[in-house]
């Protein structure tokens, strides 16, 4: 991910969540040479099956990957925007458990993230302190989630962005309400405030 500046190797659009694409279409082949970093949009185009076949041949994707990684290795942050912090992982959240992803953000910094889960999750962005308070309290129908800046309930997938209203430590909290474990792939990156 770092070698690609957390940015799609085909469209080069910064500030979008990315996914790992297996170039040979074998999901167990996780060697670096077989993984291309793609945004969700380009990933959809690459994996789309139409009567004419995929929009991109495997060799083409590999060429995009190599060219982009070469460019990322050669030029500095002033030429290609890079995130301040990034996370990309697949995680099993047990029933009735939560997962916390903390980020230190300055005013105006943007957290861009995507989720892809096999069951519904509640998603919250809040201050770290509010989580502590919430974990200690009894949860009931009245206060099912901590005080927060942003929340969505019943999420299985999606692409979201949040801009920090002030400097602070923010937590992306995933809540698994039911008793079943949920597998989720989380992609998240913090990008510096855009210069106006
Ligand atoms: Zn793209």
Boltz pocket constraint, residues with backbone or C-beta under 6 A from the ligand:
constraints:
  - pocket:
      binder: B
      contacts: [[A, 8], [A, 9], [A, 10], [A, 11], [A, 12], [A, 13], [A, 38], [A, 39], [A, 40], [A, 41], [A, 42], [A, 43]]
      max_distance: 6.0
